[in-house]
Amino acid sequence: MSAEQSSQVVAARAPGKVNLFLSVGAVMEDGYHDVATAYQAVSLYEDVHAYPADDFSVSFSGRINTSTVPTDGSNLAIKAARLLARKTGYRGGVRLEIEKNVPVAGGMGGGSADAAATLLACDALWGTGLTREDLVRLAAKLGADVPFALVGGTALGSGRGDRLSPALTTGNFTWVFALAEQGLSTPAVYRRLDEHREKHALDISPASTVPQVDPNVLQAIRAGDAAMLADSMHNDMQVAALQMQPGLSSVIELGERSGALAGIVSGSGPTVAFLASDVDSALEIQVSLSANGIRTVRAQGPVSGARLITE
């Protein structure tokens, strides 16, 4: 490490996401599922500051409770930094300080945003010079949502969700997110979905082997039509998340009674995403939910993917 490098601090920012549509295929022999999803990056950001160090460490700040987030080698940001070091032959380490604004275990890709921002920050800090395409390929090794946190915008995801294709989007969409007090484990939600499908096999259609995004979703985002999008949003994971946290049903009902065009569990949950017609409507939804003791945040989408920032 050069003297110039040792004095550097690099900061990167990556967004959380909402799944506008999520179709989960049948469970495969390896226990995983293919999915078809439409991602949208939203203006809730994870900020990662990377400092030169001899080993790898991470700490957290911000308004999100991070008491359940590991700070050892199992942390996704640490995994991202170590993966980049192995890939490039870098022999040093990094000290990561992360300001969290995306809910933990909330279905909004906060950990994936941490990993994406870490890849970008460490690449700049260490001078390893990887292209954005190189970083996206590395990101796919870390988790299905990490590549999207790098790419941002609105995109379709297939395979495990990591094979991305950009989706043309017009205008902006306004979101209100209802935050749950307790997170959900994504693998646990998948297991509950598989159990639900098996239990109700005679009553519901079998899961697709090749899931697809509803064309109406693509039409709605292309037209920038929030009402049309509200009519076509769907999440296969929602039934499992509602079984694991039954109170989410009343949250969705309250938000929709308060003026939301639609409410949907984001990803594996338990965050509930409400699509609003405009900012004024979003404020009314927030007031109503807050009056019932539900914490909320408001955001816009789509926004850009991970990027370096200066402070």
N, C-alpha and C positions, 0 to 999 in steps of 0.2 A: 504494500500500500504506500503510495507516495505521500509526501507531506501535504500536498494540495488536497488529496483525497481525504486525509485524516481530519481536516478542518471542515469538511463539507457536512451539511445536513440537507437531505432531499425530502421533499414532501410530495405526496400524490393523493389524489381524491378519486373515489369510485362510488357509483350510485347503487342504491338498493333497487329492487325490481318488483313488479306485480305481474302475475300470470293472467293475461286477459282470457286465455283459454288453455285448458290442460286436459288432454286425453291420455289415459294411461293404458297401455297395452297389457296383454295377458302376461302373467309371471312366466319367466323363462327358466330353463334348467339351472342356470347359474344363480337364480334367485332375484335377478334384476328384471326391469321392465323397460321396454321401449316406450317413448312418449312422443306426443306431438303437442307443441305448446307455442303460444304467442307471448313473447316477453315484451314488457315495456319498462325502460329505465325511468326512475322517478327521482325527484329532487330531494331525496334524503341521502346524505352522503357519509361515507366513512373516510376520515382523513388519517393517513399514515405518514408519520415522520420517521425517517430512517437515518440512524447515526452509525458511524463506523465503530466496530467493536471486534474483539477477538473471538467471541462466541455468539450464540443466538439467544435473544431474549425478547419478550413482549410485555408491555403494560398497557393499561386502558384508562381513559378518562371519558367525560361526556355525560349526557343525561340518561343514558341507558344503563340499567342494572347489569353489570358484567360479572356478578359473583359466581355464576355457573360456568363462565367461559374459562377453559383451561389455559394456563400460561406455560405449559411444558411443550415437549416435542409433538404432542398431539394437536396443538393449535394450528389451524389452517394457514395462518400467515407465516408461522415458523416453517411449516412444511413447504410453503411457496419459496421462501428465501433459501432454504437448504436445497430444494430442487434446482433453482437457478444457479446456485454455487456449484453443484455437481455437474450441471449441464455445461457450464462455462469454464470449469477448472479453477474457480476463484477459491482462495485458501483462507480468507478471513471470515468474519461473521458480521452481524448487524444487531443493533439495538432498535427495536420497533416501539414507537409510542403511537397508539391508535385512539383517536377520538371517535367514539361510536355514537351514531345517530339513528341507525337502523335496528329495529328490535332483534333481540337475541332469540334464536329458535322460533322465529315468528313467521317463517315462510316468505321472507322478503330478501333473502340472499345476502344478509349482512356479513356472514363469515366469508362468503365468496367474494364480496366486494373488498374485504380486508386482504384476501389473497391476491386479487387482481392489482390492487394499489401497491401491494408489497412487491410484486414482480416488477412493476414499472419503476418504483422508487429505487429498488436495489440495483436494477439494471443501470439506472442513471448514476447512483452512488458509486458503484463499482466500475463503471465505465466498460461494461461487458458488451455493449453495442448490439444487442439483439434487435431484430426488426419487430414491428407489431405482430406480424404473422408468426414469427418465432415464439413470441410470448403467448399468443393464442393457443399454439400447439402445446406449449408447456402447461397452460391453464387447464386444458382438457384432461391432463393427468391428475389434476387436483380435485376435480368435481364437476358435475354437470353444469352448474350455474356460473362457474368462474370465467369461462370464455365470454359469456354475455356481459359480465361486469366490465370486461375490457372493451367490448365492442359498443355497448350501449344502444341508445335509440329505441327502435322497435324492430324485433326480429323474430323469425320462426325458428324453433329448435326441434330437431328430430334426433333419432337414436336415443341416447341417454339424456338428450336435451342439449348436448354440446356441439352438435352439427348445426351451424347457424346459417341462415340466409336472411339478408335485410328485407324489411317490409316497408313499402312506401307509406308514409304517414303524412297527413295534412293537418296543420293546426296543433293545438295542445288540448290535453285532457286534464281535468281537475279531479283530484282524489282526496278523500278523507280516509285515514286509516285508524281503525279502532284497535287499540293495543291491549292484549291480554296480559294478565298478571303472571301467568305461567306458560312457558313455551311447550312445544311439542317436538318430539324426536321424529325426523323425517323417516328413518327406517321403520319406526313403530307405526307411523301412519300408513305406510305401504303395507305392512303386515296386516293391519286392521282392514284395509281395503281388500286384500286377498281373502281374508276370512269372511268378510261381508259377501263378496262375490260367490264364494263357495257355498255359504249358507243359503243364499237366495238364488242359486243357479237355475232353479225351475221358474223363477219369477222375473228375472231380468235377462236382457240380451247378453250373450257372451262377449267378453272383452275382445277387441279387435287385435289381430296379429300385426296389422300395419295401421296404427292410429293416424288420424288426419285432423288438421285444424279446419273448423267450419269455414267455408268460403265467405259466409256473411260477416265473420270477424274481419277478414281481409278487406272486404268492401267498406265496412264501417270505418276502419282506421285510414283507408285510402281517401274516403270522403270527409274525414274529420267529424263524423256524425256521432256524438256521444249517445244519443237516444238509440240509434241503430246498434251501437256497440253493446249497450246495456241489454238489449234484447237477445244478443247472441253470446254473451259471456257464459262460460261453463268451466267447472273444475271437477273432474272425477274424484279427486282427493277429498272433496268437501264432505261427502257422506261419512267417511272414516273420521275426519276431524270433528264433526258434530257428534259422533258417537263417543269420542274420547273427551270432548268438552261440550256437553249438551247445552250449556249456557250460551254458546255462540249463536244458537238459533234465535234466541230473544234479542241478541245484539243486532243481527241482520234485520229482523222484523222492525225494531225500533228505528234503525237508520233509514229503512225504506219508508216507514211512516213519516219520518222527519224530512222527506224530500229527496232522498237519494234516488237516482234513476235505477240503480241496482246495487246490491251488496253481494260480495262473493268472498269466500275464504281464499287468501292469497297463498298459492303454492300448497305446502303441507300444513299451513296454518301455524298458530291459531289467529294471526292478525286477520281482521276482516277489512277488505277494501271496498269503499263505497265510491261509485262514480257519480259525480255531481254535474249538473248542467252548466254551472258557472261558479265563480268565486263566492258570490252572495249566497247561493244555495249551499255551498260547502260550509260557509260560516254558520248557517242555520242548523245544518246537520251536526256540526261540532258542538254548538250550544246545547242542543237537545241531548246528545250523547253524554256531554260533560255533566249536565244536570242529573244524569242517572249514574254518575260515578265512574264513567268510562273515559279513560285517557285517550286522546286523539292527537293526530298530527295531520297537517294538510300538505299536499305536494302536487307538483305538476309533472306531466310527462308528455312526450318523451324528452329525455336529456341525454347529453353525451356520455360516453363510457369513460373509463379511467383516464386520468390525465395528470401531468405534473402541475404543481401549483407553486407560486412564490408568495412568501409572506414577509 
